[in-house]
């Protein structure tokens, strides 16, 4: 540091004379060129550039937020001016009609009721909505017939106004929230038309095509597959699809299985949901995950048979497959809608959020961890653009309710019924004792960002597969996918779930307390 900063010292004192004398030789010049920069300058430059990038991103977010706020303010100003002009027009009508105020108020209330009913029927976005799936309040005046003019005015002033709260749908017809209708009648909030406890599937036409997916490298699964394919063809007259690997095994066993169909490439696989009525899985939960990953969009009903070591999603026993399939093909059956997460990776080099990798659909969980690095992960988490927390530890799990009994449970998360709509936010070995797991609603979007001051990269995996690296500035965006995985139930969703945690986890299994000893008087 004295060599660079102290200019008052003579060159001889710092050894500059000897240094210049060595420049006469070519070897000394080459050694000088190959010498590294002063230690510490590179590190400071890197930190300074990262700080500048962080500031630039913060300024960009502030600018975008300001533009959004200005646009929203302009829209509210326009609505206010329209409402003000309408009120002035009504006042002018009242003055010109000689004071028939009560009749105009009644007419205005009737028009408002008609407009509310019309907007609910057509599913169009109301003017009071913010543009998202929010709850709007439509003011409806439902006053009774007055006994006299004076009493009618007094009743309208004393009675509470009635409201109806409905879900907005962004100007489009949507059935997303038709099962939850909230009403506000005379100041009392009630809910009506709640979704039923169980979901039933009834065939409008008999199923014709079945897809069978099997666990590989298992002799018992292969034997069962041969028997099931023959039985479904001979007894039920169904068209049968299998994987290319399974078709090769069937044809190796016998040429009788020439009727079995398969697909040639990924493009045909993406269109398989348009041909298949039912999916049968032979294996454990891993086979169900594999079956769900084969469908990037809608998923046919899945009938999971248990041939694995541990199964929370496979309630059917393989030895009774004929009885089960007879009941399922005849219908109706109870099903569980298992929600999936839809994930995108947005790199720091992307020019916009539309330049992303994905989507990746997961049935269990998305895991962000530190990989082989010895440093703690440093992850900034946002929920609908609201900052949640900074995760410092081994990583983070974003799980579905179906995946709550998997990695999330081992990391300290709660077990959740598969039909509870939500996203589990579970840290992995956090560096804080107060960091407890969360359960977020299904409609939120979770964004996990690796900050520029992170000491290492992060790694993300989807249902334990497709492992990808996340560098500083990269983000993972997760939301609930619109295509759930419908799985058939042996009894019903709740019964199957409770039985699975009792049999698979031996949940709350303990010896009963004996009756020997003193008793309460």
FENSULKA-V328685 format. One record per helix or strand of 3 or more residues. SS is the DSSP state (h for helix, s for strand). FROM is the first residue (numbers start at 1). TO is the last residue. Records with the same first field share a line. If there is no record, write none. Layout:
SS = FROM-TO + FROM-TO
This chain:
h = 2-5 + 16-24 + 26-34 + 41-96 + 101-122 + 149-158 + 219-234 + 244-253 + 255-259 + 266-270 + 272-274 + 285-293 + 318-330 + 402-405 + 407-410 + 493-505
s = 135-140 + 162-167 + 181-185 + 188-192 + 199-201 + 209-214 + 239-242 + 278-283 + 301-306 + 333-338 + 341-346 + 357-362 + 365-369 + 377-383 + 386-399 + 423-430 + 438-440 + 446-450 + 458-462 + 465-470 + 475-480 + 485-488
